[in-house]
């Protein structure tokens, strides 16, 4: 069999994250540190939408202790993290049910 076009490998760009200085989606002021994440650093974050809870990939800054969202994490990595850590999810404080 001949491969005509191989699929693109998952990007490692998600591993470089910044602890946001200005108020980010989580409503926190981070320290601005540039971080090199590994899969083990990714945590399951939780917020409540109007009808049901939502999860997303996040991290906790080792410098200031603030939480941030992981941008661009490949789905296979997110699925492994979610399966392993879904029982220890961290609530980000956002609850849209209260209107």
SEPARO-79782 format. One record per residue: residue in one letter; x, y, z of N, C-alpha, C in turn; residue number from 1. Coordinates in nm, 4 decimals, padded with zeros to 6 digits, m for minus. Each point is the difference from the previous one (the first is absolute). Layout:
+------+----------+----------+----------+----------+----------+----------+----------+----------+----------+-----+
: code :       nx :       ny :       nz :      cax :      cay :      caz :       cx :       cy :       cz : pos :
+------+----------+----------+----------+----------+----------+----------+----------+----------+----------+-----+
:    A :        X :        Y :        Z :        X :        Y :        Z :        X :        Y :        Z : NUM :
...
+------+----------+----------+----------+----------+----------+----------+----------+----------+----------+-----+
REM end
This chain:
+------+----------+----------+----------+----------+----------+----------+----------+----------+----------+-----+
: code :       nx :       ny :       nz :      cax :      cay :      caz :       cx :       cy :       cz : pos :
+------+----------+----------+----------+----------+----------+----------+----------+----------+----------+-----+
:    X :  00.0849 : m00.1168 :  00.0000 : m00.0849 :  00.1168 :  00.0000 :  00.0899 :  00.1237 :  00.0000 :   1 :
:    X : m00.0443 :  00.1013 : m00.0699 :  00.0749 :  00.1238 : m00.0114 : m00.0784 :  00.1123 :  00.0682 :   2 :
:    X :  00.0689 :  00.0782 :  00.0803 : m00.0640 :  00.1130 :  00.0665 :  00.0082 :  00.1208 : m00.0921 :   3 :
:    X : m00.1143 :  00.0502 : m00.0390 : m00.0056 :  00.1163 : m00.0891 :  00.0307 :  00.1278 :  00.0786 :   4 :
:    X : m00.0659 :  00.0152 :  00.1130 :  00.0236 :  00.1167 :  00.0844 : m00.0190 : m00.0420 :  00.1458 :   5 :
:    X :  00.1061 :  00.0103 :  00.0778 : m00.0074 : m00.0376 :  00.1407 : m00.0705 :  00.1094 :  00.0797 :   6 :
:    X : m00.0727 : m00.0373 :  00.1050 : m00.0658 :  00.1029 :  00.0816 :  00.1037 :  00.0824 :  00.0746 :   7 :
:    X : m00.0352 :  00.1239 :  00.0289 :  00.0907 :  00.0853 :  00.0756 :  00.0093 : m00.0499 :  00.1432 :   8 :
:    X :  00.1193 :  00.0027 :  00.0539 :  00.0201 : m00.0386 :  00.1391 : m00.0583 :  00.1093 :  00.0897 :   9 :
:    X : m00.0433 : m00.0404 :  00.1169 : m00.0552 :  00.0972 :  00.0946 :  00.1081 :  00.1005 :  00.0389 :  10 :
:    X : m00.0371 :  00.1238 :  00.0042 :  00.0933 :  00.1070 :  00.0335 :  00.0311 : m00.0003 :  00.1497 :  11 :
:    X :  00.1225 :  00.0338 :  00.0336 :  00.0390 :  00.0137 :  00.1397 : m00.0141 :  00.1436 :  00.0482 :  12 :
:    X : m00.0622 :  00.0852 : m00.0811 : m00.0144 :  00.1410 :  00.0361 : m00.0790 :  00.0171 :  00.1294 :  13 :
:    X : m00.0892 : m00.0911 :  00.0319 : m00.0807 :  00.0102 :  00.1211 :  00.0863 : m00.0053 :  00.1249 :  14 :
:    X :  00.1202 : m00.0567 : m00.0097 :  00.0874 : m00.0139 :  00.1162 :  00.0534 :  00.1337 :  00.0499 :  15 :
:    X :  00.0003 :  00.1015 : m00.0860 :  00.0478 :  00.1319 :  00.0412 : m00.1207 :  00.0873 :  00.0308 :  16 :
:    X : m00.0171 :  00.0309 :  00.1248 : m00.1131 :  00.0806 :  00.0454 :  00.0518 :  00.1172 :  00.0821 :  17 :
:    X : m00.0797 :  00.1027 :  00.0075 :  00.0355 :  00.1175 :  00.0801 : m00.1048 :  00.0181 :  00.1095 :  18 :
:    X :  00.0476 :  00.0300 :  00.1199 : m00.0888 :  00.0336 :  00.1103 : m00.0448 :  00.1439 : m00.0254 :  19 :
:    X : m00.1239 :  00.0176 : m00.0425 : m00.0516 :  00.1285 : m00.0477 :  00.0074 :  00.1082 :  00.1077 :  20 :
:    X :  00.0607 :  00.1130 : m00.0353 :  00.0107 :  00.1127 :  00.0936 : m00.1313 :  00.0738 :  00.0148 :  21 :
:    X : m00.0614 :  00.0328 : m00.1122 : m00.1272 :  00.0719 :  00.0058 : m00.1094 : m00.0979 :  00.0349 :  22 :
:    X : m00.1143 :  00.0503 :  00.0412 : m00.1113 : m00.0865 :  00.0351 : m00.0348 : m00.0884 : m00.1196 :  23 :
:    X :  00.0064 : m00.1295 :  00.0209 : m00.0287 : m00.0954 : m00.1067 : m00.1419 : m00.0543 :  00.0168 :  24 :
:    X : m00.0318 : m00.1066 : m00.0718 : m00.1337 : m00.0589 :  00.0053 : m00.0368 : m00.0486 :  00.1397 :  25 :
:    X :  00.1013 : m00.0301 :  00.0815 : m00.0277 : m00.0506 :  00.1333 : m00.0126 :  00.1120 :  00.1024 :  26 :
:    X :  00.0144 :  00.1245 : m00.0445 : m00.0164 :  00.1122 :  00.0904 :  00.1141 :  00.0163 :  00.0988 :  27 :
:    X :  00.1181 : m00.0505 : m00.0325 :  00.1133 :  00.0078 :  00.0900 :  00.1124 :  00.0781 : m00.0650 :  28 :
:    X :  00.0817 :  00.0631 :  00.0804 :  00.1179 :  00.0688 : m00.0506 :  00.1215 : m00.0874 :  00.0267 :  29 :
:    X :  00.0609 : m00.0507 : m00.1069 :  00.1171 : m00.0846 :  00.0132 :  00.1273 :  00.0824 :  00.0053 :  30 :
:    X :  00.1127 : m00.0691 :  00.0031 :  00.1289 :  00.0664 :  00.0161 :  00.0733 :  00.0223 : m00.1316 :  31 :
:    X : m00.0474 : m00.0580 : m00.1095 :  00.0639 :  00.0187 : m00.1294 :  00.1102 : m00.0993 : m00.0303 :  32 :
:    X :  00.0221 : m00.0977 :  00.0868 :  00.1058 : m00.0990 : m00.0219 : m00.0279 : m00.0806 : m00.1269 :  33 :
:    X :  00.1058 : m00.0320 : m00.0740 : m00.0115 : m00.0885 : m00.1152 :  00.0335 : m00.1398 :  00.0496 :  34 :
:    X : m00.0892 : m00.0941 : m00.0242 :  00.0120 : m00.1339 :  00.0555 :  00.0148 : m00.1049 : m00.1087 :  35 :
:    X :  00.0747 : m00.1041 :  00.0304 :  00.0130 : m00.1158 : m00.0883 : m00.0767 : m00.1148 :  00.0649 :  36 :
:    X : m00.1192 : m00.0282 : m00.0505 : m00.0860 : m00.1027 :  00.0584 :  00.0328 : m00.1384 : m00.0533 :  37 :
:    X : m00.0257 : m00.0975 :  00.0827 :  00.0008 : m00.1407 : m00.0383 : m00.1425 : m00.0511 :  00.0178 :  38 :
:    X : m00.0277 : m00.1145 : m00.0529 : m00.1346 : m00.0565 :  00.0117 : m00.0421 : m00.0140 :  00.1459 :  39 :
:    X :  00.0923 : m00.0330 :  00.0881 : m00.0318 : m00.0176 :  00.1417 : m00.0377 :  00.1312 :  00.0691 :  40 :
:    X :  00.0339 :  00.1147 : m00.0599 : m00.0341 :  00.1308 :  00.0567 : m00.1427 :  00.0425 : m00.0328 :  41 :
:    X : m00.0614 : m00.0632 : m00.0980 : m00.1342 :  00.0384 : m00.0443 : m00.1026 : m00.0518 :  00.0997 :  42 :
:    X : m00.0946 :  00.0882 :  00.0366 : m00.1071 : m00.0374 :  00.0918 : m00.1348 :  00.0193 : m00.0688 :  43 :
:    X : m00.1015 : m00.0621 :  00.0560 : m00.1362 :  00.0127 : m00.0530 : m00.0685 :  00.1147 :  00.0725 :  44 :
:    X : m00.0377 :  00.1019 : m00.0751 : m00.0696 :  00.1155 :  00.0552 : m00.1500 : m00.0159 : m00.0275 :  45 :
:    X : m00.0821 :  00.0621 :  00.0850 : m00.1451 : m00.0135 : m00.0082 : m00.0667 :  00.1363 :  00.0107 :  46 :
:    X : m00.0985 :  00.0249 : m00.0854 : m00.0898 :  00.1141 :  00.0182 : m00.1411 : m00.0456 : m00.0333 :  47 :
:    X : m00.0968 :  00.0724 :  00.0525 : m00.1399 : m00.0356 : m00.0212 : m00.0622 :  00.0925 : m00.1034 :  48 :
:    X : m00.0483 : m00.0601 : m00.1076 : m00.0744 :  00.0741 : m00.1005 : m00.1444 :  00.0128 :  00.0447 :  49 :
:    X : m00.0840 :  00.0526 : m00.0862 : m00.1404 :  00.0192 :  00.0379 : m00.0753 : m00.1313 :  00.0182 :  50 :
:    X :  00.0440 : m00.1060 : m00.0676 : m00.0738 : m00.1263 :  00.0064 :  00.0789 : m00.1173 :  00.0549 :  51 :
:    X :  00.1316 :  00.0019 : m00.0101 :  00.0792 : m00.1124 :  00.0481 :  00.1454 :  00.0428 :  00.0218 :  52 :
:    X :  00.0766 : m00.0798 :  00.0766 :  00.1398 :  00.0344 :  00.0267 :  00.0884 : m00.0234 : m00.1225 :  53 :
:    X :  00.1087 :  00.0756 : m00.0077 :  00.0964 : m00.0113 : m00.1092 :  00.1397 : m00.0197 :  00.0574 :  54 :
:    X :  00.0816 : m00.0762 : m00.0707 :  00.1388 : m00.0204 :  00.0399 :  00.0934 :  00.0523 : m00.1071 :  55 :
:    X :  00.1177 :  00.0429 :  00.0417 :  00.1045 :  00.0413 : m00.0928 :  00.1352 : m00.0226 :  00.0647 :  56 :
:    X :  00.1042 :  00.0022 : m00.0812 :  00.1358 : m00.0220 :  00.0486 :  00.0539 :  00.1271 :  00.0637 :  57 :
:    X :  00.0659 : m00.0146 :  00.1126 :  00.0578 :  00.1142 :  00.0685 :  00.1317 : m00.0359 :  00.0658 :  58 :
:    X :  00.0601 :  00.0982 :  00.0656 :  00.1237 : m00.0206 :  00.0748 :  00.0015 :  00.0943 :  00.1184 :  59 :
:    X :  00.0832 : m00.0297 :  00.0986 :  00.0190 :  00.0878 :  00.1150 :  00.1432 :  00.0505 : m00.0054 :  60 :
:    X :  00.0172 :  00.1310 : m00.0001 :  00.1327 :  00.0602 : m00.0093 :  00.0802 : m00.0327 :  00.1259 :  61 :
:    X :  00.1210 : m00.0551 : m00.0150 :  00.0817 : m00.0311 :  00.1171 :  00.0605 :  00.1244 :  00.0656 :  62 :
:    X : m00.0038 :  00.1133 : m00.0690 :  00.0567 :  00.1231 :  00.0541 : m00.1003 :  00.0716 :  00.0897 :  63 :
:    X : m00.1207 :  00.0264 : m00.0537 : m00.0977 :  00.0803 :  00.0747 : m00.1212 : m00.0793 :  00.0486 :  64 :
:    X : m00.0167 : m00.1239 : m00.0476 : m00.1113 : m00.0829 :  00.0454 : m00.1321 :  00.0253 : m00.0692 :  65 :
:    X : m00.0030 :  00.0880 : m00.1018 : m00.1233 :  00.0277 : m00.0737 : m00.0230 : m00.1078 : m00.1061 :  66 :
:    X : m00.1265 : m00.0157 : m00.0386 : m00.0357 : m00.0979 : m00.1022 : m00.0094 :  00.0676 : m00.1361 :  67 :
:    X :  00.0293 : m00.0754 : m00.1041 : m00.0130 :  00.0474 : m00.1368 : m00.0497 : m00.1118 : m00.0890 :  68 :
:    X : m00.0517 :  00.0353 : m00.1161 : m00.0487 : m00.0981 : m00.0967 :  00.1132 : m00.0400 : m00.0928 :  69 :
:    X :  00.0049 : m00.1275 : m00.0362 :  00.0987 : m00.0494 : m00.0950 : m00.0577 :  00.0166 : m00.1395 :  70 :
:    X :  00.0681 :  00.0754 : m00.0827 : m00.0455 :  00.0248 : m00.1362 :  00.0638 : m00.0985 : m00.0970 :  71 :
:    X : m00.0809 : m00.0572 : m00.0882 :  00.0511 : m00.0840 : m00.1077 :  00.0424 : m00.1398 :  00.0389 :  72 :
:    X : m00.0498 : m00.0528 :  00.1110 :  00.0398 : m00.1355 :  00.0397 : m00.0604 : m00.1014 : m00.0981 :  73 :
:    X :  00.0803 : m00.0935 : m00.0515 : m00.0532 : m00.1012 : m00.0928 : m00.1040 : m00.0891 :  00.0690 :  74 :
:    X : m00.1013 : m00.0373 : m00.0723 : m00.1097 : m00.0782 :  00.0557 :  00.0461 : m00.1306 :  00.0661 :  75 :
:    X :  00.0931 : m00.0782 : m00.0580 :  00.0402 : m00.1238 :  00.0674 :  00.0617 :  00.0244 :  00.1385 :  76 :
:    X :  00.0749 :  00.1081 :  00.0144 :  00.0591 :  00.0325 :  00.1296 : m00.1089 :  00.0435 :  00.0972 :  77 :
:    X : m00.0919 :  00.0847 : m00.0466 : m00.1097 :  00.0437 :  00.0854 : m00.0843 : m00.1191 :  00.0459 :  78 :
:    X : m00.0271 : m00.0929 : m00.0872 : m00.0801 : m00.1172 :  00.0372 :  00.0690 : m00.0828 :  00.1081 :  79 :
:    X :  00.1326 : m00.0179 : m00.0111 :  00.0747 : m00.0740 :  00.1035 : m00.0050 :  00.0735 :  00.1334 :  80 :
:    X :  00.0223 :  00.1307 : m00.0025 : m00.0028 :  00.0802 :  00.1228 : m00.1390 : m00.0052 :  00.0622 :  81 :
:    X : m00.1023 :  00.0194 : m00.0810 : m00.1375 : m00.0002 :  00.0505 : m00.0351 : m00.1329 :  00.0653 :  82 :
:    X :  00.0366 : m00.1079 : m00.0649 : m00.0312 : m00.1328 :  00.0533 :  00.0716 : m00.0242 :  00.1330 :  83 :
:    X :  00.1242 :  00.0436 :  00.0101 :  00.0797 : m00.0231 :  00.1202 : m00.0337 :  00.0955 :  00.1149 :  84 :
:    X : m00.0425 :  00.1238 : m00.0322 : m00.0131 :  00.1014 :  00.1049 : m00.1401 :  00.0587 :  00.0160 :  85 :
:    X : m00.1013 : m00.0579 : m00.0656 : m00.1333 :  00.0618 :  00.0044 : m00.0596 :  00.0041 :  00.1404 :  86 :
:    X :  00.0431 : m00.0878 :  00.0889 : m00.0527 : m00.0002 :  00.1366 :  00.0605 :  00.1119 :  00.0851 :  87 :
:    X :  00.1087 :  00.0589 : m00.0468 :  00.0655 :  00.1069 :  00.0764 : m00.0087 :  00.1339 : m00.0727 :  88 :
:    X : m00.1113 :  00.0228 : m00.0707 : m00.0146 :  00.1236 : m00.0766 : m00.0062 :  00.1220 :  00.0918 :  89 :
:    X :  00.0457 :  00.1134 : m00.0528 :  00.0072 :  00.1247 :  00.0752 : m00.1060 :  00.0966 : m00.0538 :  90 :
:    X : m00.0870 :  00.0479 :  00.0882 : m00.1037 :  00.0960 : m00.0390 :  00.0648 :  00.1376 : m00.0191 :  91 :
:    X : m00.0238 :  00.0620 : m00.1141 :  00.0638 :  00.1294 : m00.0294 : m00.0792 :  00.1203 :  00.0502 :  92 :
:    X : m00.1139 : m00.0231 :  00.0648 : m00.0765 :  00.1099 :  00.0564 : m00.1083 :  00.0555 : m00.0907 :  93 :
:    X : m00.0064 : m00.0443 : m00.1246 : m00.0994 :  00.0507 : m00.0935 : m00.1244 : m00.0874 :  00.0039 :  94 :
:    X : m00.1127 :  00.0609 :  00.0270 : m00.1267 : m00.0725 :  00.0048 : m00.1066 :  00.0820 : m00.0695 :  95 :
:    X : m00.0341 : m00.0382 : m00.1228 : m00.0963 :  00.0728 : m00.0814 : m00.1443 : m00.0307 :  00.0388 :  96 :
:    X : m00.0207 : m00.0966 :  00.0885 : m00.1353 : m00.0377 :  00.0397 : m00.0656 :  00.1064 :  00.0872 :  97 :
:    X :  00.0790 :  00.0829 :  00.0599 : m00.0527 :  00.1008 :  00.0943 : m00.0499 :  00.1249 : m00.0708 :  98 :
:    X :  00.0357 :  00.0131 : m00.1282 : m00.0488 :  00.1087 : m00.0826 :  00.0274 :  00.1318 :  00.0484 :  99 :
+------+----------+----------+----------+----------+----------+----------+----------+----------+----------+-----+
REM end
